Amino acid sequence: MSEAILSVSGLKKSYGKLNVLKDINCEIAQGEVVCVIGPSGSGKSTLLRCLNMLELPDGGRIELNGNEVFGHGKPKDLDVLRREVGMVFQSFNLFPHMSARENVTIAQTRVRGRSKQEADARSVEQLEKVGLAEKIDEFPDRLSGGQQQRVALARALAMDPEVMLFDEVTSALDPELVKGVLDVMRGLADGGMTMVVVTHEMNFAREVADRVIFMDQGFIVEQGKPDAVLGNPQEDRTKQFLGLVLSR
């Protein structure tokens, strides 16, 4: 496997007396797809938000390409981190007064420093890639939830990140819209994008992930190949969780 592009050691995060992340250690290799599963409140989303410093960890260390971006209680090189680590959320977070094209363009000009013309061309390219060629100039209120989520995907991808983080990106969608978003993500995985995906979609994790991490109560309880973790879990807590989820 390739060397780690993202390394996490001893990561901790609390909200008051609630310890959400407790000594998280993991490495994500270049081109690896890691699916993070677990019950609500296990720390999955907080882990993602700490990885790109939307939440400031209380302790531990995060490295991106061997360079420390968080350590000794302080973030470093936040601009680099935000450029190289893209994130797509459960909520679409689109600007309602901007078209799909404008939503994808704005961060490129402000963060990547691209010219309006260059950013616009990149926006069109990415919107076409996620299947929205005919919706480029539509505003969010004229798009379905699945289409809005694909605009959010295009917006993140247009920044040319090295790592993509996905936080329950299909959980707010109607069931018939989920497939379109997951298909785009499958295409990214096939293209070699490094991805960390918090998901309840067990079939997606089984088919697409190189590795599955099961979290509970702020710890990584178990991790390994999808067939091993999902098909033959070793830990009782993993067995209990999957017994409930897979029986639905």
C-alpha positions, 0 to 999 in steps of 0.5 A, spaced: 500 500 500 502 507 498 505 511 504 500 515 508 497 521 506 493 523 512 496 520 519 492 521 526 495 519 532 492 520 539 487 525 537 482 527 542 476 531 542 471 533 548 465 538 549 465 540 556 465 533 560 463 529 554 469 525 551 467 524 543 474 522 541 478 518 545 485 517 543 484 516 535 490 513 531 489 511 524 493 512 517 490 513 510 494 511 504 494 515 498 488 512 493 485 508 499 477 509 500 476 508 508 469 507 510 467 509 517 461 506 520 458 506 527 452 508 531 450 515 532 454 519 537 460 514 536 464 520 534 465 519 526 462 526 524 467 529 529 473 525 527 472 528 520 471 535 522 477 535 526 481 532 520 480 539 516 480 543 522 472 545 522 473 542 530 479 544 533 482 537 537 484 538 544 490 533 543 494 529 538 497 530 532 495 530 524 499 530 519 498 531 511 503 528 506 508 528 512 507 535 514 504 537 521 497 540 520 495 540 528 500 538 534 501 541 541 494 544 541 495 548 535 493 548 528 498 549 522 498 551 515 490 551 515 490 554 508 494 548 505 489 543 509 483 547 506 486 546 499 488 539 499 482 536 504 475 537 501 469 535 505 462 534 503 456 534 508 450 531 510 447 538 508 448 541 502 450 548 504 449 551 497 449 559 497 441 560 495 442 566 491 448 563 486 447 558 480 450 551 481 456 554 476 457 560 481 457 555 487 462 551 484 466 557 482 467 562 488 471 558 492 476 557 487 477 564 486 478 566 493 482 560 496 485 557 490 486 564 487 484 562 480 482 567 475 474 567 473 475 564 467 479 559 469 474 557 475 468 558 471 471 552 466 473 548 471 466 549 474 463 547 468 467 541 467 466 538 474 458 539 474 458 535 467 462 530 471 457 529 476 451 529 471 449 536 471 451 539 464 443 541 463 443 544 470 449 549 470 445 555 471 440 553 475 439 555 482 439 551 488 431 551 489 430 549 482 434 542 484 432 536 487 436 534 493 440 529 490 442 534 484 444 539 490 448 534 493 452 533 486 453 540 486 456 540 493 460 534 490 462 538 484 464 544 488 469 540 493 472 536 487 473 543 483 478 545 488 483 539 486 483 536 493 488 530 495 483 527 500 476 527 500 471 527 506 464 525 506 460 526 512 453 522 511 452 525 504 446 521 502 442 521 509 438 527 508 436 524 501 430 521 499 431 513 497 431 514 490 436 520 489 441 516 493 444 512 488 446 518 483 450 520 489 453 514 490 455 512 483 459 519 483 462 517 489 464 510 486 467 513 480 471 517 484 474 511 488 475 508 481 479 514 479 484 513 485 481 519 489 483 518 497 476 518 500 474 517 508 467 516 508 462 516 514 456 512 512 450 508 513 450 505 506 453 498 508 453 495 501 457 501 499 462 500 504 462 493 502 463 494 495 467 500 494 472 501 501 479 498 501 478 498 509 472 499 514 473 502 521 468 501 526 467 506 531 463 506 538 464 511 544 469 515 541 474 509 540 476 505 533 473 498 536 475 494 529 478 495 522 480 491 516 478 489 509 470 490 508 469 482 508 472 481 514 469 487 518 462 486 515 462 479 514 466 476 520 467 481 525 471 479 531 469 484 537 462 483 540 460 491 539 461 490 532 457 484 531 451 487 535 451 493 531 452 490 525 446 485 527 441 491 528 443 494 521 444 489 517 437 486 519 433 492 517 
